[in-house]
């Protein structure tokens, strides 16, 4: 990782892999030190801005309600799994995606693309464009395979655009995944993310700002939107996945099923940073994992109150 011929990103990738090995053998001091070095290499590489993020959150909360699309037949129901990264969004989508009436599409870029373009239009233009945007989104979601009743869209950062979701697909449901704040922060900071949307992941202060903004936006959406928003905790899924998913299935109006007996071949390809974890048997080893690092990462206590 100290080879000067390597790019900073390549050196960081080696360090992140080394950290995983240190963490696996319980050498938490070495893992924390190598993670800190890796994130110091990553921070200058992106363009993410804390000030820009805070302004974005304020603008989303202050924005006027969007007109609701009425042009698209509601013959399929999208389910959006949202929340901070590393809060169990991939796991929840993977388990729900085993239901025979559900198809998990994974993380799609379509919604953010449409939301950002609708946001720059004035009210008149937006009202004229929302039906076309809805048709585009649903075409990307359904594709051309055999139709099912529900489609899961699991881009965690779609929590930024729940008002757009409510406008384009008002029959949608949202599942809001939460996790203990210090475990979430540690898991984000200890993961290498490629996309600039996750540029906050290399700095605990930036992670704290995103967590605050996420909480503010979700509280606002829960007050102001008509679509159902179901809150689910990572710790609950890890402790009792069968009961938790059964309750979730009932809330979504789906027929009961046993995800442990379902056809795993129907689940989607996982392309997120949670790929390895979501393919493992469900366990509770990541619950209160932050306690292993409290002596080496004081930011966990300073920035993320329990």
PyMOL commands that set and color helices and strands:
alter all, ss='L'
color gray80, all
select helices_A, chain A and resi 8-24+28-43+50-62+89-96+110-119+123-142+156-168+181-189+196-202+204-224+234-239+241-251+264-266+275-278+289-293+299-303
alter helices_A, ss='H'
color red, helices_A
select strands_A, chain A and resi 77-83+102-104+150-153+173-178+228-233
alter strands_A, ss='S'
color yellow, strands_A
deselect
rebuild
show_as cartoon
